[in-house]
Amino acid sequence: MAGNGIVRYFRRENEMRQPTLFILLFAALAVPLLAQAKAKPAETAIDRIDRSSGGSIANVRVVSETFKEVTYRKKGSARVMTIPAEEVVDVSRTDTPKELREGKAKVLSGDLKGALAPLQLAARKNTPWVKEYANFYLGLAYARLGNADEAVSAYEAVLAAKPDSRFLPGARLGIAAAWTAAKQYGKAQGVLSAFVREVDAKRIHRQHALVAKQLLGRNLDAQGKYAQAGREYDSVISEAKSPVGRAKAANEKARLHLLALRAQRDKGSSLVRAKKYSPASMVFSQMANTRDDPLARAIGVMGQGEVSLAQGKSDLARVLLSEVSALGFGAEEERPRVLRLLAEAYIDLKSKGEKGASELAQIYIDDLIRNHPGTEDAKAARDLQQKLK
C-alpha cells in the first residue's frame, strides 16, 4: 500500500485513552487527530510517523502497513525503514479523502453520530486502504453507540479490504467487545479464543493476546463466572509481569506494566462483585501502597473506594474516590470509572438523607455522559439516572 501519510505514536503509555474496553485495551488506536496537510506529489509530501516511545518521524512517504510493521521511506531516500506495528499509534496520510478525514476526526472528538455519514461515504471508495480505514473508524463509532451488529460488520469489512491490516488486532478485539456488550457471550468467547491462537500463529506481538485474555475475563465476569474470570486475570498479570525486566524498550515495559495494572484492577472488581471483600481489599491495598507508581496507587485507592461502597460505607467511599478524582494521575481511561462510582456513592448517600447528595450525583452523571460517551460506565450512568427520579 503505497501512499503518503502521518504515523502517530504515544508519548507515555500511561496516557493512553480508550473510550470503550477494546479501545481502552488497545488504546494506541484512539489518539487525537492532528491536522493533515493537503495532498501533494509523493516526492514533496510531508508525512509523519508518531511512535509510542514519543517523538515523530516527519517528511516521509509511507510504503505499507500491516499487523507486523509499518514501512516508509525518508524524503529523498530509496532506503525502506520499518517500525513494529505495536509501536505505531496512528498513520495519517496526506492523500486521505475529505470524507475519511472528517469522519475520523469526529469519532476521535466524540461526535459519533456525526461521524457516520462521512465514514460511510469513505467506505464506498474503491481504494482498499480507504475502505480499511473508514470501516475501522465506523466500527469504533458503532461500538460506542451500542450498535453491535453494525460494529461487527464494519470490523469484518476492515479485514475483507486488507486481511493483513494494521488494524487486525483492533478489529478482532472490537468484534469481541461488541458481542460482549450485546451479551452475545458465546460469540465473543469464540472470537477471543481464536484470536489468542492467531496471535501465536502469525507472530503478532503477544501483548494483544494479553488484551484478549483480559477481555475474556470481563466476558466471564459479566456472566457471573467470577472464578473463571479470576484465572484469566491472573494469567494476564503473571505473563505481563514476567517479561517486564527483559523488555528492551522502555515503551514496551510501559505497555506490559499497564496491562498488569488493569488486570489487577479488574480482578479486584470481580472479587467485589463476587462479594469477596477481604481478598478484594488485599488486591487494592497492595496497589494503593505502591510508592513509586502513581497510577497503581490511584487505581488501588479507587478500588478501596469500590470495596467500601459495596459494603455500604458510602461516606468513606466518597472520600477515597474524591481523592482519586483530584489526583490527576494521567490515566484518562480510569476517569469514567471514578465518576460512575462517585455517582453511585452520592445516590447511596441520598437514600440515607444527606442534603445535596442528589445534585452532586447528577453532576457526576452529566460529566460521565457528556465527556465519556460510549464507555461502559457512561451506559451504566444512564441507569443511575433513573435512580435519581
N, C-alpha and C positions, 0 to 999 in steps of 0.2 A: 504494500500500500504506500505508494509514493505520495508525498504531499507536504504542505508547509504547515507549521504549527507551533504551538507553545506547549511545553510539557511542564506541569507544576509538581512541586514537592512540598511536604510538610516541614516546618522548621523544628517543631518539637512534637514528638508523638503524643505526649500527654495533652496536646491541644486539639486533638482530632475531634471533629464533630460528627454525630451520627443521628440524624433525626428519627430513624427507625432502627430497630435492633440490628438488621443486617448491615445497615449503614453505620450504626454505632460500632459494629464489629468490623466493618470493612470501611472505616472512616476515610481512608485515602481517596475515596471516590466522591467525597462531599465537601469540597473546599469552595470558597467564594470564587465567583467568576471574575477574572481580570479582563480589562478592556482589550479587545483584539483589534489589530491593525487591518486595514483594507488589503485585500489580496493583491500581491504583486508578482511579477515573474519570479520563478523559483530561485534564480541566481541572485536576486536582490532582496527577497523577502526576509523579514526578521522574525524568526520563530523563537520560542523559548521553552526550555525544559526545567520544571521545578522539581526538586527532589526532597524526599523525606529527611535527608540529612541536612537540609537547609540550602539556601542559595539557588541560583538559576543558571541554566546554560542558554544563553541568548544567541541570536544570529545564526541559527542552524536550520537545516532542512530535514524534516522528519521523513525517514525512509519507510519504516514499517513498525507496527505494534502487534505484539502477540502476548499471550499469557505468560511467556517466559521473559521477554525483553522488549525494549524499545530501541530501535536503531536510528541513527541520524548521521548527517554529515555537517561539519562546520562549514561556514561560508568560505568558499574558495578552496576547499579541500576535497579530494576524492576519497579520503580515508573514511571508512564506516566505523562509527563508535557505537557502543552498546551500553544500556543501563538495565539492570534486572527489573522486571515488571513490578515486583513487590515494593520497589523504592519509588515508583512513579505515582505521583498524586493525581496528575491530570495532564492531558495533552490538548492544547488549544491550537487549532490550525488556522493560518491566515486565509485559507481558502474555504473556511466554514460558511455555508449558506446562511443568509439572514434569518431564515425560519429556525434553524438549529441554534444559532447564537442566541436568538431571543428566547426560545423555549428553555434552553439550558439555564440561562440567566434567571428566568422566572422560577424554575424548580429550586435553584440554589438560594433564591431570596425568599422562598416560602409561598410564592404565588402559584400554587399547584393547579388550580382550575385554569388560570390564565395561561399556563404553560401548555395545556393540552392541544389547543388548535395549532399553534406554530410547530409543535413537535410532530403532530400527525401529518402536517404538510411536508415536513422534512423527511419523515419516514417513507413517503411516496417517491422520493428521489431515486434515480436509477444508480447512483453512486453507492457501492457497497458500504464504504466506511461511514457515509452519511446515514444510511439505514441503521447501521450498527449503533452509532452514537445516539441517534434520535430515539430508537427503541429502548436503549438503556435508560435514558432520562424519562421516557414515557413510563417505563417500569417503576422508576423511583416515584414519579408523580402519582400514578395509580395506587401504588402500595401505601403511600402516605394518606391518600384519600380513602383508603379502606376498600378499594375495588380489586379484590384478589384475582378474579378471573382475568380482568384486563391486564393486571400487573404481570401475571404468569405468561399471558400471550405475548406481551411486549418483550419480556426477558427471553422467551424462546425465539422470538424474531431476531434478537441480537445474535444468537449463535447460528441461526439459519443464514444470516447475512455474512457471518465470519466465524466459522467453527473454532478457530484458534484465537478468538478475540481477547484483547487485554482485559475485557470486562467479564471473561468467563467465570472467575470466582464470584464476582459480584452478582452476576446473573443467576448462578446456581443458588447462592445464598439468598438472593432476593426471592426466587421461586419458593424456597423452603419457608422463608419468613412470611410470605403472603399466604401460603397454605396454613401455617400455624395460626396466623391472625384470624383466618376464616374457620378455625377449629377443624380443619381437614388434617388431623394429626398423622394419620397413616401415610397420606401422600407426602407430607413434609418429611417424615422419618425416612421414607424411601429415597427421596432426593438427597438428604443429608448423608445417609449411609453410602449411597452410590458415589457421592462427591468425595468423601474421605478416601474411597478406593481410587477414584480418578486422580486425586492429588498425588498419590504414590505412583500410579501407573504412568502419569505424564510428567512426573518430577516437578510439579508445581510446588512453590515454596510451602513448607509444612505449616506455616502459620495459618494458612487458610483452612487446613484440616482442624486445627485447634478452634478456630472460629466456628466451624461446622459442629464440632462436638459441644461447644458451649450453647449453640442454638438448639442442639438436640436436648441438652439439659433443660432448657427453657420449655421445649416442647413437652417433655415428660412432666415437668413441674405443672404445666397448665392442665395436665390430665390427673394431677394429684398423685403421680408416681414419684414421690419425693426421694425414696431410697435409690431408685434408678437414676434420677436426676443428679443426686449427690455423687454417684460414681462417675458420671460424665464430667462433672465439675472437678472432681479430684484428679481425673485423668488429665484434664487441661492444665491444672495447677502444677502437677508433677512434671509434665512434659515441657511446659513453658519455663519452669524454673531450672530444669536440668541443664539446658544448653546455654543459659544466660552467660555463665562465666566463660564459655568457649566462643561466644559470638564475637566476630572480629569487628564489625562496625557498630558504632555507638547507637545508631538509629535502629539496628536490628535488636540490640539489647533492650532498647526502649519499647519496641513493639511487643517483644516477648514478655517483658515485665508488665506491660499494660494488660495483656491477655490474662496473666496470672492474677492480677488485682481484680479484674472484672469477674473472673471465675470465682474468686473468693467472695466477692460481693454477692454474686448470685447464689452461691452455696449457703451463705448466711441467711439470705432472704428466703430460700427454700426451707431452711430449718425453722424459720419464723412461721411460715405457712403451715408447716407440719406441727406447730405448737411445741417445738423442742427448744424452748427459750434459753436454757442453760448452755447447750452446745452452740447456739447462735451467738450468744453473748461472748463466748470464748473466741469465736472466729473474729467478731468485730472488735473485741478488746485488743486482740493481738495486733490488728491493723491500726487501731487508734493510738496505740503506744509506740508506733514507729516514729522515731525521732527525725530521721533524715529523708523522709519521703512524705511531702505534704499531701499528695494525692491519696496515698494509702491511709494516712491519718484522717483525712476528711471523709473518705468512704467508711472508715471504721466508726467515726463519731456519728455519721449519718445512720449507720447500721444500729448503733446503740439506741439512737432515737427511734428507729423502726421497731426494735425489740420492746422498748418502753411503751410505745403506742399500742402494740399488740397486747401488752399486759394491762392496759387500761391506765397507764401512768402518763396521761396526755400532757400534763403540765411539764413534767421532766422531758418528754419528747419534744415539746415546743422549744425548750431551752437548747437542747442538743442540736436540733435541726436548724434553728435560727443561727447558731454558731457556725454551722457548715455553710449556710447560705451567705453569711457575711465574710467568709474566709477568702473568697475569690481565688480558689486554688488552681485555676487554669484548665479545668476539665468541663467544658460546656455541656458535654454529653450527660454529666451527672445532675445538672441543674433541674431538668424536668422531674426527676425522681424526688429531689428535695422539695420542690414546690408542691408536688402531689401529696407527700407525707405531711407537709405543713398544713395543707388544706384539710387533710383528714384529722390532724391534731386539733385544729380550731373547730371543726364540726363536732368533735367529741366534747370539747370544752363548752361549746354552745349547748349541747344536751345536758351539761352539768350546770347551766345557768350563768356562765360567765358573760358579762356585758361586752359587747363589741366583737365577740368571737365570730359571729356570723359575717360581719363586714370584712374582717381580716381573711376569713376563709374565702370569701368571694374575690378578694384582691389576688390571692394566690391562684385561684382557679382561672381568673381572667388572664393573668400573666402567662399561665401554662398554655391555655388555648390560643392566645394571641401570638405568643413568641415561639412556641414549640409545636406547631401543627403537625399532625401525622405521627407523633410519638405515641407509644403505648400509654404513657402517663397522661397525655392530653385526652386520649379516648376515655381513660378512667375518670378524668376530671369532669367529663360530661355527665357521668353517673353521679358523681359527688354533687354536681349542681342540683340534682333532683332532691337531695337531702336538705338543701337549704330552703326549699319551697314549703 
